[in-house]
Amino acid sequence: MSRTLWLRCETKEFERRAALTPTTSKRLIDEGFKIFVERDNQRIFDDKEYEEVGCELVENNSWPNASKDIPIIGLKELQESAEPLPHTHIQFAHCYKQQGGWSKVLSRFHHGNGTLYDLEFLNDSTGRRVAAFGFHAGFAGAAAGALALAAQKKGEKLGLLTPFPNEKEMVKAVKELLGGSGKGVKALVIGALGRCGRGAVDLFRKIGLDEDDILKWDLEETKKGGPFQEILDVDIFVNCIYLSSKIPNFIDHKSILGAGEGRRLSVVVDVSCDTTNPFNPIPIYNINTTFSEPTVPVEVGPGNPPLSVISIDHLPTLLPREASEQFSADLLPSLLDFPSSRVWMDAEKLFREKLAEAVKVEGL
């Protein structure tokens, strides 16, 4: 396969991150790669930043016309379509855990004889992902939760979320909307030992929560099985787990209704965002929220305090430059070995397994 990569534009609304940054593109070019970059006004990096390091700029969303032997790299899922996919795609496809429409997504690769290397499933020899947005997802998710709490305390609904230029500005904005500090707010993070959970905990510390008011849960604390009363006794609950099988619910409508007027919980941030996953342990909502509509209300029963859920599936784009630089730098060593290293061979094997399942489901 050609030592060439085609960075496509992102078509998801508000998505400003990039799988390749100008920094990592230069490193790849220095190692003999040719990099095509689609022009994209939405991307946090200006087109000229890529051009200055030696990338060749091409028209926006022109990847379908690229030579079939050039791998197409991006972040979020492609726009819905039934068009066959003949290229090799490197991206997050969200179709390996039986999410809504998963088999139709994979059937496009079947019809086009293309290949998918899902970024979520590029693992090293220990099973750890080679690159992930986890930390920034948790950090941004906790920030969004705090912003939603601040709005709710004013009797308002959280409005449009827009990306911040950097972490410092995000922390400053959140603290201001909480009245200067997050002191007095209580939060619970499940999955606190992982990348995502550490990001959420870091944000809560930086906006001023007392350490004792940040409950850090992981496998040990959840092994007894939910639903958990402790979740109902905090202001913000952030879910950062990696879901792979059915587990007891963390919280559900019955536990919420049972808590009645005494419930403290105001905001649930489902960073894991397994909205359509049949194993979702937070079955109190059924839609993904967006930057323009960040929260969805939960049915809580008459006379009970409001509760909202944030389930945005690209939270790290609230910090697009920092998140992109970190992710792309982590991905770089694997890209330099594309497609011959074990990381890529394992990812292709998984794709073939999931593709076979989709073919069976779709009756192809």
TIVEXGU-421916 format. One record per residue (C-alpha): residue number from 1; z, x, y; residue in three letters. Coordinates in steps of 0.2 Angstrom, whole numbers, plus 5000, padded with zeros to 4 digits. Each point is the difference from the previous one (the first is absolute). Layout:
<rs>
[NUM,[Z,X,Y],'Ala'] ...
</rs>
This chain:
<rs>
[1,[5000,5000,5000],'Met'] [2,[4996,5006,5018],'Ser'] [3,[5013,5009,5010],'Arg'] [4,[4998,4987,5013],'Thr'] [5,[5011,4985,5006],'Leu'] [6,[4995,4985,5011],'Trp'] [7,[5015,4994,5010],'Leu'] [8,[4996,4981,5003],'Arg'] [9,[5007,4990,5014],'Cys'] [10,[5015,4988,4996],'Glu'] [11,[4995,4981,5002],'Thr'] [12,[5018,4993,4998],'Lys'] [13,[5006,4993,5017],'Glu'] [14,[5012,5012,5009],'Phe'] [15,[4998,5014,4988],'Glu'] [16,[4999,5016,5010],'Arg'] [17,[5004,5013,4986],'Arg'] [18,[4988,5012,4992],'Ala'] [19,[4999,5007,4982],'Ala'] [20,[4993,5016,5008],'Leu'] [21,[5006,5007,5016],'Thr'] [22,[4991,5013,5011],'Pro'] [23,[5012,5013,4994],'Thr'] [24,[4997,4997,4981],'Thr'] [25,[4982,4998,5003],'Ser'] [26,[4999,5017,5008],'Lys'] [27,[5009,5007,4985],'Arg'] [28,[4988,4992,4988],'Leu'] [29,[4985,5006,5010],'Ile'] [30,[5007,5018,5000],'Asp'] [31,[5001,4998,4981],'Glu'] [32,[4981,4996,4999],'Gly'] [33,[5001,4981,5001],'Phe'] [34,[4988,4989,5010],'Lys'] [35,[5009,4986,5009],'Ile'] [36,[4991,4984,5007],'Phe'] [37,[5011,4989,5011],'Val'] [38,[4995,4983,5005],'Glu'] [39,[5002,4996,5019],'Arg'] [40,[5015,4989,5002],'Asp'] [41,[5008,4994,5016],'Asn'] [42,[5015,4993,4991],'Gln'] [43,[5005,5017,4992],'Arg'] [44,[5015,5009,5009],'Ile'] [45,[4989,5016,5000],'Phe'] [46,[4986,5001,5012],'Asp'] [47,[4982,5003,4992],'Asp'] [48,[4999,5016,5010],'Lys'] [49,[5015,5007,4992],'Glu'] [50,[4991,5000,4984],'Tyr'] [51,[4984,5006,5007],'Glu'] [52,[5008,5015,5008],'Glu'] [53,[5006,5006,4983],'Val'] [54,[4983,4999,4992],'Gly'] [55,[4999,4982,4993],'Cys'] [56,[4983,4991,5001],'Glu'] [57,[5002,4983,5009],'Leu'] [58,[4991,4985,4992],'Val'] [59,[4999,4982,5005],'Glu'] [60,[5015,4988,4998],'Asn'] [61,[5001,4992,4983],'Asn'] [62,[4984,5008,4994],'Ser'] [63,[5007,5006,4983],'Trp'] [64,[4990,4988,4989],'Pro'] [65,[4985,5010,5005],'Asn'] [66,[5007,5017,4996],'Ala'] [67,[4993,5009,4985],'Ser'] [68,[5008,4994,4984],'Lys'] [69,[5007,5017,4996],'Asp'] [70,[5011,5001,5015],'Ile'] [71,[5018,4994,4998],'Pro'] [72,[5006,4988,5013],'Ile'] [73,[5017,5002,5005],'Ile'] [74,[5011,4988,5010],'Gly'] [75,[5017,4992,5000],'Leu'] [76,[5001,4981,4999],'Lys'] [77,[4990,4988,4989],'Glu'] [78,[4982,4996,5003],'Leu'] [79,[4995,4983,5008],'Gln'] [80,[4998,4987,4987],'Glu'] [81,[4983,4999,4993],'Ser'] [82,[4991,4997,4983],'Ala'] [83,[4988,5015,5004],'Glu'] [84,[5000,5013,4986],'Pro'] [85,[5008,5017,5004],'Leu'] [86,[4990,5015,4994],'Pro'] [87,[5009,5013,5009],'His'] [88,[5016,5010,4995],'Thr'] [89,[5014,4993,5011],'His'] [90,[5016,5008,5005],'Ile'] [91,[5012,4987,5007],'Gln'] [92,[5015,4988,4998],'Phe'] [93,[4992,4986,4991],'Ala'] [94,[5015,4989,4996],'His'] [95,[4993,4994,4983],'Cys'] [96,[5009,5009,4986],'Tyr'] [97,[5016,4988,5000],'Lys'] [98,[4991,4984,4998],'Gln'] [99,[5001,4996,5018],'Gln'] [100,[4990,4985,5006],'Gly'] [101,[4981,5002,4997],'Gly'] [102,[5003,5017,4991],'Trp'] [103,[4987,4997,4986],'Ser'] [104,[4986,4995,5013],'Lys'] [105,[5003,5016,5010],'Val'] [106,[4998,5011,4984],'Leu'] [107,[4985,4989,4994],'Ser'] [108,[4990,5007,5015],'Arg'] [109,[5002,5018,4993],'Phe'] [110,[4994,4993,4983],'His'] [111,[4985,4993,5008],'His'] [112,[4996,5015,5010],'Gly'] [113,[5005,5013,4987],'Asn'] [114,[5011,5008,5013],'Gly'] [115,[5017,5008,4998],'Thr'] [116,[5017,4997,5009],'Leu'] [117,[5013,5014,5002],'Tyr'] [118,[5015,4989,5007],'Asp'] [119,[5010,5010,5012],'Leu'] [120,[5016,4991,4994],'Glu'] [121,[4998,5008,4982],'Phe'] [122,[4996,5018,5004],'Leu'] [123,[5015,5008,4991],'Asn'] [124,[5005,5018,4997],'Asp'] [125,[5006,5007,4983],'Ser'] [126,[5018,4992,5003],'Thr'] [127,[4993,4983,5004],'Gly'] [128,[5003,5001,5018],'Arg'] [129,[4987,4994,5012],'Arg'] [130,[4990,5015,5008],'Val'] [131,[4999,4991,5017],'Ala'] [132,[5009,4984,5006],'Ala'] [133,[5003,4991,5017],'Phe'] [134,[5017,4995,4993],'Gly'] [135,[5012,5009,5013],'Phe'] [136,[4990,4993,5015],'His'] [137,[4999,4983,4991],'Ala'] [138,[5018,4999,4999],'Gly'] [139,[5003,5007,5017],'Phe'] [140,[4988,4987,5008],'Ala'] [141,[5006,4986,4989],'Gly'] [142,[5018,5002,5005],'Ala'] [143,[4994,5001,5019],'Ala'] [144,[4991,4984,4998],'Ala'] [145,[5015,4992,4992],'Gly'] [146,[5011,5005,5014],'Ala'] [147,[4987,4994,5013],'Leu'] [148,[5000,4983,4990],'Ala'] [149,[5019,4999,5001],'Leu'] [150,[5000,5003,5018],'Ala'] [151,[4987,4986,5003],'Ala'] [152,[5010,4988,4989],'Gln'] [153,[5016,5004,5010],'Lys'] [154,[4991,4994,5015],'Lys'] [155,[4994,4984,4991],'Gly'] [156,[4982,5007,5000],'Glu'] [157,[4988,5005,4987],'Lys'] [158,[4993,5018,4999],'Leu'] [159,[4983,5001,5008],'Gly'] [160,[4986,5012,4998],'Leu'] [161,[5004,5017,4994],'Leu'] [162,[4990,5015,5007],'Thr'] [163,[5000,5018,4994],'Pro'] [164,[5012,5012,5009],'Phe'] [165,[4993,5017,5005],'Pro'] [166,[5014,5009,4991],'Asn'] [167,[5017,4998,4991],'Glu'] [168,[5010,5004,5016],'Lys'] [169,[4992,4986,5009],'Glu'] [170,[5003,4988,4986],'Met'] [171,[5018,5004,4999],'Val'] [172,[5002,4998,5019],'Lys'] [173,[4992,4983,5000],'Ala'] [174,[5010,4993,4985],'Val'] [175,[5016,5006,5008],'Lys'] [176,[4996,4992,5017],'Glu'] [177,[4996,4983,4992],'Leu'] [178,[5017,5000,4990],'Leu'] [179,[5009,5003,5017],'Gly'] [180,[5000,5019,5000],'Gly'] [181,[5006,5003,4982],'Ser'] [182,[5000,4993,4982],'Gly'] [183,[5019,5002,4999],'Lys'] [184,[5007,4984,4992],'Gly'] [185,[4985,4996,4990],'Val'] [186,[5002,5001,4981],'Lys'] [187,[4985,5004,4988],'Ala'] [188,[4997,5002,4982],'Leu'] [189,[4986,5011,4993],'Val'] [190,[4995,4998,4981],'Ile'] [191,[4991,5015,4994],'Gly'] [192,[5010,5011,5012],'Ala'] [193,[4997,5016,4990],'Leu'] [194,[4981,5000,5001],'Gly'] [195,[4989,5005,5014],'Arg'] [196,[4998,4983,5007],'Cys'] [197,[5019,4996,4999],'Gly'] [198,[5004,5017,5008],'Arg'] [199,[4988,4995,5014],'Gly'] [200,[5009,4983,5003],'Ala'] [201,[5017,5009,5000],'Val'] [202,[4994,5013,5012],'Asp'] [203,[4995,4987,5012],'Leu'] [204,[5016,4990,4999],'Phe'] [205,[5010,5016,5004],'Arg'] [206,[4989,5004,5015],'Lys'] [207,[5002,4983,5008],'Ile'] [208,[5019,5002,4999],'Gly'] [209,[5006,4990,4984],'Leu'] [210,[5017,5007,4994],'Asp'] [211,[4998,5009,4984],'Glu'] [212,[5011,4987,4991],'Asp'] [213,[4989,4986,5006],'Asp'] [214,[4985,5008,4991],'Ile'] [215,[5001,4994,4981],'Leu'] [216,[4990,5012,4990],'Lys'] [217,[4996,4993,4983],'Trp'] [218,[4989,5006,4986],'Asp'] [219,[5000,4998,4981],'Leu'] [220,[5018,5002,4997],'Glu'] [221,[5005,4986,5013],'Glu'] [222,[4987,4988,4993],'Thr'] [223,[5002,5002,4981],'Lys'] [224,[5012,4986,4999],'Lys'] [225,[4986,4988,5005],'Gly'] [226,[4998,4988,5015],'Gly'] [227,[5000,4989,5009],'Pro'] [228,[5012,5011,5011],'Phe'] [229,[5012,4992,5012],'Gln'] [230,[5001,5017,5009],'Glu'] [231,[4982,4997,5007],'Ile'] [232,[5006,4984,5008],'Leu'] [233,[5014,5009,5009],'Asp'] [234,[4989,5012,5010],'Val'] [235,[4989,4997,5015],'Asp'] [236,[4984,5008,4993],'Ile'] [237,[4995,5003,4982],'Phe'] [238,[4986,5013,4997],'Val'] [239,[4992,5000,4983],'Asn'] [240,[4993,5017,4996],'Cys'] [241,[4998,5000,4981],'Ile'] [242,[4985,5004,4989],'Tyr'] [243,[4997,4985,4989],'Leu'] [244,[4993,5002,4983],'Ser'] [245,[5008,4987,4989],'Ser'] [246,[5010,4984,5001],'Lys'] [247,[5017,5002,5007],'Ile'] [248,[5014,4987,5005],'Pro'] [249,[4997,4993,5018],'Asn'] [250,[5009,5009,5014],'Phe'] [251,[5001,4984,5010],'Ile'] [252,[4992,4983,4997],'Asp'] [253,[5000,4982,5008],'His'] [254,[5015,4995,4990],'Lys'] [255,[5011,5014,5006],'Ser'] [256,[4995,4997,5018],'Ile'] [257,[5004,4982,4999],'Leu'] [258,[5016,5004,4992],'Gly'] [259,[5006,5011,5014],'Ala'] [260,[4998,4986,5012],'Gly'] [261,[5005,5002,5018],'Glu'] [262,[5010,5016,4996],'Gly'] [263,[4985,5010,4996],'Arg'] [264,[4998,5016,5011],'Arg'] [265,[4983,5005,4994],'Leu'] [266,[4987,4997,5013],'Ser'] [267,[4985,5011,4996],'Val'] [268,[4993,5006,4983],'Val'] [269,[4987,5015,5001],'Val'] [270,[4990,5001,4984],'Asp'] [271,[4992,5017,5002],'Val'] [272,[4995,5000,4982],'Ser'] [273,[4990,4984,5004],'Cys'] [274,[4997,4994,4983],'Asp'] [275,[4996,4983,5007],'Thr'] [276,[4988,4994,4986],'Thr'] [277,[5008,5010,4986],'Asn'] [278,[5007,4988,4987],'Pro'] [279,[5015,5012,4999],'Phe'] [280,[5005,4999,5018],'Asn'] [281,[5019,5001,5001],'Pro'] [282,[5000,4991,5017],'Ile'] [283,[4992,4983,4996],'Pro'] [284,[5004,4993,5017],'Ile'] [285,[4983,5001,5008],'Tyr'] [286,[4982,5001,4994],'Asn'] [287,[4989,5007,5014],'Ile'] [288,[4997,5017,5007],'Asn'] [289,[5005,5001,5019],'Thr'] [290,[4990,5009,5013],'Thr'] [291,[5002,5010,5016],'Phe'] [292,[4995,4985,5010],'Ser'] [293,[5012,4989,4990],'Glu'] [294,[5013,5012,4993],'Pro'] [295,[5012,4987,4993],'Thr'] [296,[5000,4984,4989],'Val'] [297,[5015,4988,5000],'Pro'] [298,[5009,4997,4984],'Val'] [299,[5005,4982,4995],'Glu'] [300,[5019,5001,5002],'Val'] [301,[5006,4982,5000],'Gly'] [302,[5005,4989,5015],'Pro'] [303,[5014,5007,5011],'Gly'] [304,[4999,5017,4993],'Asn'] [305,[4996,5016,5011],'Pro'] [306,[4982,5006,5000],'Pro'] [307,[4993,5013,4988],'Leu'] [308,[4983,5009,5002],'Ser'] [309,[4990,5012,4989],'Val'] [310,[4989,5014,5005],'Ile'] [311,[4987,5004,4987],'Ser'] [312,[4987,5011,5008],'Ile'] [313,[4991,5011,4988],'Asp'] [314,[4995,5014,5012],'His'] [315,[5016,5003,5010],'Leu'] [316,[4998,5019,5002],'Pro'] [317,[4986,4996,5012],'Thr'] [318,[5014,4997,5013],'Leu'] [319,[5001,5019,5000],'Leu'] [320,[4981,5003,4996],'Pro'] [321,[4998,5018,5006],'Arg'] [322,[5016,5007,4992],'Glu'] [323,[4998,4990,4984],'Ala'] [324,[4982,5005,4998],'Ser'] [325,[5004,5019,5003],'Glu'] [326,[5013,5000,4987],'Gln'] [327,[4991,4990,4987],'Phe'] [328,[4984,5010,5002],'Ser'] [329,[5009,5017,4999],'Ala'] [330,[5008,4994,4984],'Asp'] [331,[4983,4994,4993],'Leu'] [332,[4991,5016,5005],'Leu'] [333,[5004,5011,4985],'Pro'] [334,[4994,4987,4988],'Ser'] [335,[4984,4997,5010],'Leu'] [336,[4996,5019,4999],'Leu'] [337,[5000,4998,4981],'Asp'] [338,[4990,4983,5000],'Phe'] [339,[4995,4994,4987],'Pro'] [340,[5004,5013,4986],'Ser'] [341,[5019,5001,5001],'Ser'] [342,[5012,4990,4988],'Arg'] [343,[5005,4989,5015],'Val'] [344,[4983,4993,5002],'Trp'] [345,[4996,4999,4981],'Met'] [346,[5016,4990,4997],'Asp'] [347,[4995,4989,5015],'Ala'] [348,[4983,4997,4992],'Glu'] [349,[5007,4996,4983],'Lys'] [350,[5012,4987,5008],'Leu'] [351,[4985,4993,5009],'Phe'] [352,[4990,4998,4984],'Arg'] [353,[5015,4991,4992],'Glu'] [354,[5002,4988,5014],'Lys'] [355,[4981,4997,5001],'Leu'] [356,[5000,4995,4982],'Ala'] [357,[5014,4988,5003],'Glu'] [358,[4990,4992,5015],'Ala'] [359,[4984,4999,4990],'Val'] [360,[5009,4990,4987],'Lys'] [361,[5008,4989,5012],'Val'] [362,[4984,4997,5009],'Glu'] [363,[4990,4997,4984],'Gly'] [364,[4987,5014,5005],'Leu'] 
</rs>
